């Protein structure tokens, strides 16, 4: 009898703990920040920081394009990654691909798209 009661209490604790875990899980979301296409997107202060925080861990010289600060602009523009129309450029298509999409936020990809549309200037 004692053994059966102990098993029941253990099972009850397991159910309570599982319930607490399930209840404590939250679905995280974020607000997509709209980027104004009319405002110039600056490479040095807006685009390079995206590459530095999200891309340099893999693209640091051994893998093309080299997205390290000081190398990325030439690597992208001379390597054929930045072409018009921007939606079909190699850079933007890669960022939107399944293998790369999780590394950047939608507003970061949108900024890169607008930067390309605005002429991909080294500003």
N, C-alpha and C positions, 0 to 999 in steps of 0.2 A: 504494500500500500504506500509506504514511504517513498519507494523508488518511483512509482507511477506519479505521485504528487510532485516529486522533484523534476521529473521529465516534463510535466505539464507546466510548471513554473518556468523552466528553462525555455520551453517552446513559447510561452507567453512573452518572456523577455526578448526572444528573437523576433517575434512579430512586432513588438513595440519598437525595438531598435530599427528594424527594417522600415517601419512606418515613419519614424523620425527622419531617417535618411531620405526617404522619398519626398516627404513634406519639405525638407530643408533645401532640396534641389530647386534652383531658380533658373529660369530661362533668361539668359542675358541677351540684351539687344543693344543696338546703338542707333543713334540718329544719323542719317546720311546728311552730311553737310553739302549743300549745293555750292558749286563753284561758278562764279560769274564769268562767262566766256569773253566778256568785254574787257575785263581787267587783265592787263599783261601778266603772264606767268613768268617769273624770274628763275632762271636756271640755278644760279648760285645759292639763292636763299629759299627756294621752294622745291625744286626738282632734285638737286644733289642731296639734300637731307633725306629725301625718300630713299634714294639709292643707298645712302650710307646706313640708314637704319634697317632697311628691309632686304637689300640685295647684295651688299658687299661681303656678307658671310660666305657666299658661294662665288661671286664674281669679283675676285680680288686679284686678278692678273693671270691666273692659270686657266681660267675659263672665260671665253668671250661672251659678251663684251666685258671689258675691264671697267667696272663701275666705281672704282676708287676715286676719291676727290683728286682732281688734277688730271685724271686720265679719261674720265667717263665721257666728256663732251666729244673729244676726238674719236674715241672708240665707237661711240654711237653714230656720229655723223659720217665718218669715213668708212665705217664698217657696214653701211647699208641698213642700219636699224631704224633710221628716221627718214621716212618718205611720205609724200602726200599721195592720196588722201590719208589723213592721220589714222582713220579707223582700220586701214589695211596695212599700216606700217608694221614692220617686223617687231619693233619694240612693243607697240600697243597690243598686237595680236598675241605676243608671248605673255604679256601681263594679264590678258583676259583668258589665257589657256588654263585648263584645269590644274596643271602642274605648278603654275605660278600665282594663280589668283589669290590663294590664301595668304600670301606674303604681304599684300597691300590692301588698304581700305578702298572702298569705291571712290571716295573723294580724291584719294591720291592718284588713282588711275585716271580719273577725270581731269585732274591737273596736268598730268603727263600728256593726255590727249590734247588738251587746249594748248599746251606748250608746243607740241608738234604742229598743230593747226596755225599757230601764230608765227611759224617760221623756224622753230627750234633754234632760237638765238642763244648765244653764250653770254647772257646778261646777268 
